[in-house]
Amino acid sequence: MGIDDEIHSLLVRKFGADPGAVRPEAPLRCLRVDSLALEELRVILENRLDIDLDDVQLSSRSTVGELVAAVHGQLAA
């Protein structure tokens, strides 16, 4: 499973997002990811992918595409 698929799956299964709404341009806040849920998502991704997202600036206004790009950036580092 790729990173994009992993994030899509987490947003749907863990946070109850509508599968059709999880698109790169969708703001996380529109997918039921508020600031608290974003921290939970961050921790899950860090643990599953063995990365550190502490220095990445994300908010509930960030898009799915920005989240995916941040994760890819940390994997490449």
Buried (B, 14 or more C-beta within 10 A) or exposed (E): EEBBEBBBEBBBEBBEBEEEEBEEEBBBBBBBBEEEBBEBBBEBBBEEBEBEBEEBEBEBEBBBEBBBBBBEEBEEE
